[in-house]
Amino acid sequence: RPAPPLRPTARAAAPEGPIQLETRILSRLSPSPTEEDDLIRDLGIPASDASAAIMALELEGRVTRLAGGRLALS
């Protein structure tokens, strides 16, 4: 007796590209400092992904890293 066909399962969301992630980061920041750890937790993504996107935004001059692990819009 053949096994029943597998039912489709919920697909994982497609990984977001760097532009989408940078947009999400920028939407959560303001000129007032935000804790980087809180931002990463809010985004719900691996810290390594967030750090790479934050670094790119810093290099573009769009985000400023402040003392104490805080970030703000430039």
PyMOL Python script that loads the backbone (N, CA, C, O; Angstrom):
from pymol import cmd

cmd.read_pdbstr("""\
ATOM      1  N   ARG A   1       0.850  -1.182   0.000  1.00  0.00           N
ATOM      2  CA  ARG A   1       0.000   0.000   0.000  1.00  0.00           C
ATOM      3  C   ARG A   1       0.890   1.238   0.000  1.00  0.00           C
ATOM      4  O   ARG A   1       1.735   1.388   0.882  1.00  0.00           O
ATOM      5  N   PRO A   2       0.713   2.127  -0.976  1.00  0.00           N
ATOM      6  CA  PRO A   2       1.562   3.325  -1.031  1.00  0.00           C
ATOM      7  C   PRO A   2       1.209   4.294   0.093  1.00  0.00           C
ATOM      8  O   PRO A   2       0.076   4.353   0.571  1.00  0.00           O
ATOM      9  N   ALA A   3       2.217   5.041   0.488  1.00  0.00           N
ATOM     10  CA  ALA A   3       2.018   6.056   1.537  1.00  0.00           C
ATOM     11  C   ALA A   3       1.153   7.178   0.981  1.00  0.00           C
ATOM     12  O   ALA A   3       1.234   7.501  -0.204  1.00  0.00           O
ATOM     13  N   PRO A   4       0.319   7.776   1.841  1.00  0.00           N
ATOM     14  CA  PRO A   4      -0.500   8.894   1.357  1.00  0.00           C
ATOM     15  C   PRO A   4       0.390  10.071   0.976  1.00  0.00           C
ATOM     16  O   PRO A   4       1.471  10.247   1.537  1.00  0.00           O
ATOM     17  N   PRO A   5      -0.068  10.871   0.024  1.00  0.00           N
ATOM     18  CA  PRO A   5       0.759  12.023  -0.368  1.00  0.00           C
ATOM     19  C   PRO A   5       0.929  12.983   0.799  1.00  0.00           C
ATOM     20  O   PRO A   5       0.036  13.145   1.631  1.00  0.00           O
ATOM     21  N   LEU A   6       2.077  13.605   0.839  1.00  0.00           N
ATOM     22  CA  LEU A   6       2.354  14.568   1.904  1.00  0.00           C
ATOM     23  C   LEU A   6       1.537  15.822   1.682  1.00  0.00           C
ATOM     24  O   LEU A   6       1.384  16.296   0.556  1.00  0.00           O
ATOM     25  N   ARG A   7       1.023  16.342   2.759  1.00  0.00           N
ATOM     26  CA  ARG A   7       0.297  17.605   2.679  1.00  0.00           C
ATOM     27  C   ARG A   7       1.299  18.740   2.656  1.00  0.00           C
ATOM     28  O   ARG A   7       2.345  18.670   3.301  1.00  0.00           O
ATOM     29  N   PRO A   8       0.980  19.777   1.918  1.00  0.00           N
ATOM     30  CA  PRO A   8       1.910  20.915   1.937  1.00  0.00           C
ATOM     31  C   PRO A   8       1.963  21.517   3.333  1.00  0.00           C
ATOM     32  O   PRO A   8       0.948  21.641   4.018  1.00  0.00           O
ATOM     33  N   THR A   9       3.141  21.876   3.726  1.00  0.00           N
ATOM     34  CA  THR A   9       3.311  22.509   5.038  1.00  0.00           C
ATOM     35  C   THR A   9       3.506  24.000   4.840  1.00  0.00           C
ATOM     36  O   THR A   9       3.808  24.465   3.740  1.00  0.00           O
ATOM     37  N   ALA A  10       3.331  24.728   5.906  1.00  0.00           N
ATOM     38  CA  ALA A  10       3.552  26.177   5.831  1.00  0.00           C
ATOM     39  C   ALA A  10       5.000  26.420   5.454  1.00  0.00           C
ATOM     40  O   ALA A  10       5.913  25.851   6.054  1.00  0.00           O
ATOM     41  N   ARG A  11       5.200  27.242   4.487  1.00  0.00           N
ATOM     42  CA  ARG A  11       6.560  27.560   4.057  1.00  0.00           C
ATOM     43  C   ARG A  11       7.121  28.661   4.922  1.00  0.00           C
ATOM     44  O   ARG A  11       6.420  29.588   5.330  1.00  0.00           O
ATOM     45  N   ALA A  12       8.394  28.534   5.188  1.00  0.00           N
ATOM     46  CA  ALA A  12       9.069  29.599   5.934  1.00  0.00           C
ATOM     47  C   ALA A  12       9.085  30.849   5.066  1.00  0.00           C
ATOM     48  O   ALA A  12       9.171  30.772   3.840  1.00  0.00           O
ATOM     49  N   ALA A  13       9.003  31.968   5.707  1.00  0.00           N
ATOM     50  CA  ALA A  13       9.054  33.231   4.972  1.00  0.00           C
ATOM     51  C   ALA A  13      10.390  33.333   4.248  1.00  0.00           C
ATOM     52  O   ALA A  13      11.425  32.921   4.771  1.00  0.00           O
ATOM     53  N   ALA A  14      10.356  33.871   3.076  1.00  0.00           N
ATOM     54  CA  ALA A  14      11.591  34.047   2.317  1.00  0.00           C
ATOM     55  C   ALA A  14      12.510  34.992   3.083  1.00  0.00           C
ATOM     56  O   ALA A  14      12.056  35.991   3.640  1.00  0.00           O
ATOM     57  N   PRO A  15      13.795  34.674   3.109  1.00  0.00           N
ATOM     58  CA  PRO A  15      14.706  35.575   3.814  1.00  0.00           C
ATOM     59  C   PRO A  15      14.670  36.956   3.168  1.00  0.00           C
ATOM     60  O   PRO A  15      14.630  37.095   1.946  1.00  0.00           O
ATOM     61  N   GLU A  16      14.685  37.953   4.016  1.00  0.00           N
ATOM     62  CA  GLU A  16      14.625  39.298   3.460  1.00  0.00           C
ATOM     63  C   GLU A  16      16.001  39.733   2.991  1.00  0.00           C
ATOM     64  O   GLU A  16      17.022  39.318   3.540  1.00  0.00           O
ATOM     65  N   GLY A  17      16.011  40.562   1.981  1.00  0.00           N
ATOM     66  CA  GLY A  17      17.264  41.064   1.454  1.00  0.00           C
ATOM     67  C   GLY A  17      17.786  42.206   2.298  1.00  0.00           C
ATOM     68  O   GLY A  17      17.092  42.699   3.187  1.00  0.00           O
ATOM     69  N   PRO A  18      19.009  42.626   2.022  1.00  0.00           N
ATOM     70  CA  PRO A  18      19.618  43.686   2.826  1.00  0.00           C
ATOM     71  C   PRO A  18      18.850  44.999   2.780  1.00  0.00           C
ATOM     72  O   PRO A  18      18.803  45.714   3.781  1.00  0.00           O
ATOM     73  N   ILE A  19      18.252  45.330   1.652  1.00  0.00           N
ATOM     74  CA  ILE A  19      17.522  46.597   1.549  1.00  0.00           C
ATOM     75  C   ILE A  19      16.285  46.564   2.443  1.00  0.00           C
ATOM     76  O   ILE A  19      15.997  47.536   3.141  1.00  0.00           O
ATOM     77  N   GLN A  20      15.554  45.450   2.422  1.00  0.00           N
ATOM     78  CA  GLN A  20      14.367  45.339   3.266  1.00  0.00           C
ATOM     79  C   GLN A  20      14.742  45.402   4.741  1.00  0.00           C
ATOM     80  O   GLN A  20      14.049  46.043   5.531  1.00  0.00           O
ATOM     81  N   LEU A  21      15.827  44.744   5.113  1.00  0.00           N
ATOM     82  CA  LEU A  21      16.257  44.755   6.505  1.00  0.00           C
ATOM     83  C   LEU A  21      16.690  46.157   6.917  1.00  0.00           C
ATOM     84  O   LEU A  21      16.347  46.614   8.007  1.00  0.00           O
ATOM     85  N   GLU A  22      17.431  46.836   6.067  1.00  0.00           N
ATOM     86  CA  GLU A  22      17.847  48.208   6.384  1.00  0.00           C
ATOM     87  C   GLU A  22      16.627  49.111   6.548  1.00  0.00           C
ATOM     88  O   GLU A  22      16.610  49.973   7.427  1.00  0.00           O
ATOM     89  N   THR A  23      15.620  48.924   5.721  1.00  0.00           N
ATOM     90  CA  THR A  23      14.389  49.713   5.832  1.00  0.00           C
ATOM     91  C   THR A  23      13.698  49.444   7.162  1.00  0.00           C
ATOM     92  O   THR A  23      13.222  50.372   7.815  1.00  0.00           O
ATOM     93  N   ARG A  24      13.641  48.179   7.564  1.00  0.00           N
ATOM     94  CA  ARG A  24      13.031  47.840   8.864  1.00  0.00           C
ATOM     95  C   ARG A  24      13.802  48.477  10.014  1.00  0.00           C
ATOM     96  O   ARG A  24      13.201  48.986  10.960  1.00  0.00           O
ATOM     97  N   ILE A  25      15.127  48.450   9.936  1.00  0.00           N
ATOM     98  CA  ILE A  25      15.950  49.048  10.995  1.00  0.00           C
ATOM     99  C   ILE A  25      15.694  50.546  11.066  1.00  0.00           C
ATOM    100  O   ILE A  25      15.460  51.089  12.146  1.00  0.00           O
ATOM    101  N   LEU A  26      15.738  51.210   9.926  1.00  0.00           N
ATOM    102  CA  LEU A  26      15.534  52.663   9.902  1.00  0.00           C
ATOM    103  C   LEU A  26      14.155  53.046  10.427  1.00  0.00           C
ATOM    104  O   LEU A  26      14.003  54.090  11.060  1.00  0.00           O
ATOM    105  N   SER A  27      13.153  52.215  10.171  1.00  0.00           N
ATOM    106  CA  SER A  27      11.797  52.536  10.628  1.00  0.00           C
ATOM    107  C   SER A  27      11.666  52.445  12.144  1.00  0.00           C
ATOM    108  O   SER A  27      10.743  53.018  12.725  1.00  0.00           O
ATOM    109  N   ARG A  28      12.586  51.726  12.788  1.00  0.00           N
ATOM    110  CA  ARG A  28      12.518  51.562  14.240  1.00  0.00           C
ATOM    111  C   ARG A  28      13.442  52.520  14.994  1.00  0.00           C
ATOM    112  O   ARG A  28      13.428  52.565  16.224  1.00  0.00           O
ATOM    113  N   LEU A  29      14.235  53.276  14.258  1.00  0.00           N
ATOM    114  CA  LEU A  29      15.151  54.214  14.900  1.00  0.00           C
ATOM    115  C   LEU A  29      14.623  55.638  14.792  1.00  0.00           C
ATOM    116  O   LEU A  29      13.778  55.945  13.952  1.00  0.00           O
ATOM    117  N   SER A  30      15.137  56.493  15.655  1.00  0.00           N
ATOM    118  CA  SER A  30      14.808  57.920  15.629  1.00  0.00           C
ATOM    119  C   SER A  30      16.073  58.673  16.023  1.00  0.00           C
ATOM    120  O   SER A  30      17.092  58.043  16.311  1.00  0.00           O
ATOM    121  N   PRO A  31      16.036  59.998  16.043  1.00  0.00           N
ATOM    122  CA  PRO A  31      17.209  60.743  16.507  1.00  0.00           C
ATOM    123  C   PRO A  31      17.530  60.475  17.982  1.00  0.00           C
ATOM    124  O   PRO A  31      18.657  60.698  18.426  1.00  0.00           O
ATOM    125  N   SER A  32      16.534  59.997  18.739  1.00  0.00           N
ATOM    126  CA  SER A  32      16.778  59.625  20.141  1.00  0.00           C
ATOM    127  C   SER A  32      17.421  58.245  20.177  1.00  0.00           C
ATOM    128  O   SER A  32      17.025  57.366  19.410  1.00  0.00           O
ATOM    129  N   PRO A  33      18.402  58.035  21.049  1.00  0.00           N
ATOM    130  CA  PRO A  33      19.109  56.754  21.098  1.00  0.00           C
ATOM    131  C   PRO A  33      18.201  55.569  21.423  1.00  0.00           C
ATOM    132  O   PRO A  33      17.285  55.668  22.239  1.00  0.00           O
ATOM    133  N   THR A  34      18.480  54.451  20.764  1.00  0.00           N
ATOM    134  CA  THR A  34      17.794  53.177  20.981  1.00  0.00           C
ATOM    135  C   THR A  34      18.849  52.137  21.309  1.00  0.00           C
ATOM    136  O   THR A  34      19.904  52.101  20.676  1.00  0.00           O
ATOM    137  N   GLU A  35      18.574  51.290  22.290  1.00  0.00           N
ATOM    138  CA  GLU A  35      19.499  50.208  22.632  1.00  0.00           C
ATOM    139  C   GLU A  35      19.575  49.220  21.464  1.00  0.00           C
ATOM    140  O   GLU A  35      18.549  48.763  20.959  1.00  0.00           O
ATOM    141  N   GLU A  36      20.789  48.898  21.046  1.00  0.00           N
ATOM    142  CA  GLU A  36      20.965  47.972  19.926  1.00  0.00           C
ATOM    143  C   GLU A  36      20.355  46.613  20.240  1.00  0.00           C
ATOM    144  O   GLU A  36      19.714  46.014  19.377  1.00  0.00           O
ATOM    145  N   ASP A  37      20.542  46.118  21.456  1.00  0.00           N
ATOM    146  CA  ASP A  37      19.974  44.817  21.831  1.00  0.00           C
ATOM    147  C   ASP A  37      18.453  44.831  21.733  1.00  0.00           C
ATOM    148  O   ASP A  37      17.852  43.858  21.278  1.00  0.00           O
ATOM    149  N   ASP A  38      17.828  45.926  22.157  1.00  0.00           N
ATOM    150  CA  ASP A  38      16.368  46.036  22.071  1.00  0.00           C
ATOM    151  C   ASP A  38      15.916  46.042  20.613  1.00  0.00           C
ATOM    152  O   ASP A  38      14.910  45.423  20.267  1.00  0.00           O
ATOM    153  N   LEU A  39      16.657  46.738  19.769  1.00  0.00           N
ATOM    154  CA  LEU A  39      16.332  46.801  18.346  1.00  0.00           C
ATOM    155  C   LEU A  39      16.389  45.408  17.729  1.00  0.00           C
ATOM    156  O   LEU A  39      15.469  45.004  17.017  1.00  0.00           O
ATOM    157  N   ILE A  40      17.462  44.675  17.999  1.00  0.00           N
ATOM    158  CA  ILE A  40      17.633  43.337  17.430  1.00  0.00           C
ATOM    159  C   ILE A  40      16.528  42.412  17.925  1.00  0.00           C
ATOM    160  O   ILE A  40      15.970  41.639  17.147  1.00  0.00           O
ATOM    161  N   ARG A  41      16.215  42.486  19.197  1.00  0.00           N
ATOM    162  CA  ARG A  41      15.145  41.662  19.765  1.00  0.00           C
ATOM    163  C   ARG A  41      13.803  42.006  19.094  1.00  0.00           C
ATOM    164  O   ARG A  41      13.019  41.113  18.773  1.00  0.00           O
ATOM    165  N   ASP A  42      13.552  43.295  18.890  1.00  0.00           N
ATOM    166  CA  ASP A  42      12.315  43.746  18.251  1.00  0.00           C
ATOM    167  C   ASP A  42      12.223  43.252  16.807  1.00  0.00           C
ATOM    168  O   ASP A  42      11.139  42.896  16.343  1.00  0.00           O
ATOM    169  N   LEU A  43      13.337  43.229  16.105  1.00  0.00           N
ATOM    170  CA  LEU A  43      13.358  42.772  14.719  1.00  0.00           C
ATOM    171  C   LEU A  43      13.148  41.265  14.618  1.00  0.00           C
ATOM    172  O   LEU A  43      12.635  40.776  13.611  1.00  0.00           O
ATOM    173  N   GLY A  44      13.544  40.520  15.662  1.00  0.00           N
ATOM    174  CA  GLY A  44      13.377  39.074  15.662  1.00  0.00           C
ATOM    175  C   GLY A  44      14.253  38.361  14.649  1.00  0.00           C
ATOM    176  O   GLY A  44      13.838  37.367  14.053  1.00  0.00           O
ATOM    177  N   ILE A  45      15.459  38.864  14.453  1.00  0.00           N
ATOM    178  CA  ILE A  45      16.391  38.263  13.500  1.00  0.00           C
ATOM    179  C   ILE A  45      17.705  37.957  14.212  1.00  0.00           C
ATOM    180  O   ILE A  45      17.952  38.479  15.299  1.00  0.00           O
ATOM    181  N   PRO A  46      18.551  37.120  13.616  1.00  0.00           N
ATOM    182  CA  PRO A  46      19.851  36.847  14.227  1.00  0.00           C
ATOM    183  C   PRO A  46      20.680  38.127  14.360  1.00  0.00           C
ATOM    184  O   PRO A  46      20.656  38.995  13.488  1.00  0.00           O
ATOM    185  N   ALA A  47      21.399  38.220  15.451  1.00  0.00           N
ATOM    186  CA  ALA A  47      22.230  39.400  15.711  1.00  0.00           C
ATOM    187  C   ALA A  47      23.246  39.623  14.596  1.00  0.00           C
ATOM    188  O   ALA A  47      23.562  40.767  14.270  1.00  0.00           O
ATOM    189  N   SER A  48      23.758  38.551  14.013  1.00  0.00           N
ATOM    190  CA  SER A  48      24.751  38.704  12.938  1.00  0.00           C
ATOM    191  C   SER A  48      24.145  39.405  11.720  1.00  0.00           C
ATOM    192  O   SER A  48      24.809  40.222  11.083  1.00  0.00           O
ATOM    193  N   ASP A  49      22.895  39.091  11.395  1.00  0.00           N
ATOM    194  CA  ASP A  49      22.229  39.754  10.262  1.00  0.00           C
ATOM    195  C   ASP A  49      22.004  41.231  10.564  1.00  0.00           C
ATOM    196  O   ASP A  49      22.251  42.097   9.725  1.00  0.00           O
ATOM    197  N   ALA A  50      21.530  41.500  11.776  1.00  0.00           N
ATOM    198  CA  ALA A  50      21.268  42.889  12.169  1.00  0.00           C
ATOM    199  C   ALA A  50      22.562  43.688  12.187  1.00  0.00           C
ATOM    200  O   ALA A  50      22.597  44.821  11.708  1.00  0.00           O
ATOM    201  N   SER A  51      23.619  43.112  12.732  1.00  0.00           N
ATOM    202  CA  SER A  51      24.895  43.830  12.834  1.00  0.00           C
ATOM    203  C   SER A  51      25.443  44.203  11.464  1.00  0.00           C
ATOM    204  O   SER A  51      25.965  45.302  11.277  1.00  0.00           O
ATOM    205  N   ALA A  52      25.324  43.292  10.512  1.00  0.00           N
ATOM    206  CA  ALA A  52      25.807  43.583   9.158  1.00  0.00           C
ATOM    207  C   ALA A  52      25.015  44.733   8.536  1.00  0.00           C
ATOM    208  O   ALA A  52      25.597  45.618   7.909  1.00  0.00           O
ATOM    209  N   ALA A  53      23.706  44.724   8.706  1.00  0.00           N
ATOM    210  CA  ALA A  53      22.870  45.792   8.143  1.00  0.00           C
ATOM    211  C   ALA A  53      23.135  47.119   8.847  1.00  0.00           C
ATOM    212  O   ALA A  53      23.183  48.168   8.205  1.00  0.00           O
ATOM    213  N   ILE A  54      23.308  47.072  10.163  1.00  0.00           N
ATOM    214  CA  ILE A  54      23.590  48.300  10.922  1.00  0.00           C
ATOM    215  C   ILE A  54      24.927  48.887  10.485  1.00  0.00           C
ATOM    216  O   ILE A  54      25.052  50.102  10.327  1.00  0.00           O
ATOM    217  N   MET A  55      25.921  48.034  10.292  1.00  0.00           N
ATOM    218  CA  MET A  55      27.233  48.500   9.840  1.00  0.00           C
ATOM    219  C   MET A  55      27.116  49.180   8.477  1.00  0.00           C
ATOM    220  O   MET A  55      27.719  50.231   8.254  1.00  0.00           O
ATOM    221  N   ALA A  56      26.347  48.589   7.567  1.00  0.00           N
ATOM    222  CA  ALA A  56      26.160  49.200   6.246  1.00  0.00           C
ATOM    223  C   ALA A  56      25.505  50.575   6.382  1.00  0.00           C
ATOM    224  O   ALA A  56      25.891  51.520   5.695  1.00  0.00           O
ATOM    225  N   LEU A  57      24.517  50.683   7.265  1.00  0.00           N
ATOM    226  CA  LEU A  57      23.849  51.972   7.478  1.00  0.00           C
ATOM    227  C   LEU A  57      24.797  52.992   8.102  1.00  0.00           C
ATOM    228  O   LEU A  57      24.725  54.181   7.793  1.00  0.00           O
ATOM    229  N   GLU A  58      25.686  52.525   8.983  1.00  0.00           N
ATOM    230  CA  GLU A  58      26.695  53.427   9.565  1.00  0.00           C
ATOM    231  C   GLU A  58      27.630  53.946   8.478  1.00  0.00           C
ATOM    232  O   GLU A  58      27.932  55.139   8.429  1.00  0.00           O
ATOM    233  N   LEU A  59      28.085  53.052   7.611  1.00  0.00           N
ATOM    234  CA  LEU A  59      29.007  53.444   6.546  1.00  0.00           C
ATOM    235  C   LEU A  59      28.354  54.416   5.564  1.00  0.00           C
ATOM    236  O   LEU A  59      29.031  55.258   4.974  1.00  0.00           O
ATOM    237  N   GLU A  60      27.042  54.296   5.393  1.00  0.00           N
ATOM    238  CA  GLU A  60      26.304  55.227   4.527  1.00  0.00           C
ATOM    239  C   GLU A  60      26.019  56.552   5.234  1.00  0.00           C
ATOM    240  O   GLU A  60      25.550  57.502   4.606  1.00  0.00           O
ATOM    241  N   GLY A  61      26.300  56.620   6.536  1.00  0.00           N
ATOM    242  CA  GLY A  61      26.049  57.840   7.290  1.00  0.00           C
ATOM    243  C   GLY A  61      24.600  58.029   7.708  1.00  0.00           C
ATOM    244  O   GLY A  61      24.192  59.140   8.047  1.00  0.00           O
ATOM    245  N   ARG A  62      23.818  56.956   7.686  1.00  0.00           N
ATOM    246  CA  ARG A  62      22.397  57.057   8.022  1.00  0.00           C
ATOM    247  C   ARG A  62      22.112  56.729   9.479  1.00  0.00           C
ATOM    248  O   ARG A  62      21.073  57.116  10.015  1.00  0.00           O
ATOM    249  N   VAL A  63      23.041  56.010  10.126  1.00  0.00           N
ATOM    250  CA  VAL A  63      22.896  55.607  11.528  1.00  0.00           C
ATOM    251  C   VAL A  63      24.181  55.958  12.258  1.00  0.00           C
ATOM    252  O   VAL A  63      25.276  55.823  11.712  1.00  0.00           O
ATOM    253  N   THR A  64      24.039  56.405  13.490  1.00  0.00           N
ATOM    254  CA  THR A  64      25.192  56.723  14.334  1.00  0.00           C
ATOM    255  C   THR A  64      25.196  55.779  15.526  1.00  0.00           C
ATOM    256  O   THR A  64      24.177  55.587  16.190  1.00  0.00           O
ATOM    257  N   ARG A  65      26.370  55.189  15.788  1.00  0.00           N
ATOM    258  CA  ARG A  65      26.533  54.333  16.964  1.00  0.00           C
ATOM    259  C   ARG A  65      27.020  55.211  18.106  1.00  0.00           C
ATOM    260  O   ARG A  65      28.004  55.938  17.966  1.00  0.00           O
ATOM    261  N   LEU A  66      26.326  55.140  19.234  1.00  0.00           N
ATOM    262  CA  LEU A  66      26.657  55.946  20.402  1.00  0.00           C
ATOM    263  C   LEU A  66      27.218  55.062  21.507  1.00  0.00           C
ATOM    264  O   LEU A  66      27.148  53.835  21.439  1.00  0.00           O
ATOM    265  N   ALA A  67      27.773  55.705  22.522  1.00  0.00           N
ATOM    266  CA  ALA A  67      28.321  54.963  23.663  1.00  0.00           C
ATOM    267  C   ALA A  67      27.223  54.129  24.315  1.00  0.00           C
ATOM    268  O   ALA A  67      26.048  54.493  24.289  1.00  0.00           O
ATOM    269  N   GLY A  68      27.625  53.015  24.896  1.00  0.00           N
ATOM    270  CA  GLY A  68      26.682  52.177  25.629  1.00  0.00           C
ATOM    271  C   GLY A  68      25.828  51.283  24.754  1.00  0.00           C
ATOM    272  O   GLY A  68      24.775  50.819  25.193  1.00  0.00           O
ATOM    273  N   GLY A  69      26.258  51.028  23.519  1.00  0.00           N
ATOM    274  CA  GLY A  69      25.505  50.130  22.644  1.00  0.00           C
ATOM    275  C   GLY A  69      24.189  50.705  22.163  1.00  0.00           C
ATOM    276  O   GLY A  69      23.211  49.978  21.989  1.00  0.00           O
ATOM    277  N   ARG A  70      24.166  52.010  21.949  1.00  0.00           N
ATOM    278  CA  ARG A  70      22.947  52.665  21.481  1.00  0.00           C
ATOM    279  C   ARG A  70      23.121  53.130  20.041  1.00  0.00           C
ATOM    280  O   ARG A  70      24.233  53.396  19.585  1.00  0.00           O
ATOM    281  N   LEU A  71      22.003  53.220  19.339  1.00  0.00           N
ATOM    282  CA  LEU A  71      21.989  53.651  17.944  1.00  0.00           C
ATOM    283  C   LEU A  71      20.984  54.777  17.780  1.00  0.00           C
ATOM    284  O   LEU A  71      19.993  54.848  18.507  1.00  0.00           O
ATOM    285  N   ALA A  72      21.245  55.658  16.819  1.00  0.00           N
ATOM    286  CA  ALA A  72      20.314  56.746  16.511  1.00  0.00           C
ATOM    287  C   ALA A  72      20.424  57.070  15.031  1.00  0.00           C
ATOM    288  O   ALA A  72      21.442  56.801  14.393  1.00  0.00           O
ATOM    289  N   LEU A  73      19.360  57.652  14.496  1.00  0.00           N
ATOM    290  CA  LEU A  73      19.428  58.151  13.127  1.00  0.00           C
ATOM    291  C   LEU A  73      20.411  59.305  13.076  1.00  0.00           C
ATOM    292  O   LEU A  73      20.491  60.100  14.012  1.00  0.00           O
ATOM    293  N   SER A  74      21.154  59.397  11.992  1.00  0.00           N
ATOM    294  CA  SER A  74      22.124  60.485  11.828  1.00  0.00           C
ATOM    295  C   SER A  74      21.438  61.749  11.370  1.00  0.00           C
ATOM    296  O   SER A  74      22.094  62.772  11.177  1.00  0.00           O
TER     297      SER A  74
END
""", "prot")
cmd.dss("prot")
cmd.show_as("cartoon", "prot")
cmd.util.cbc("prot")
cmd.orient("prot")
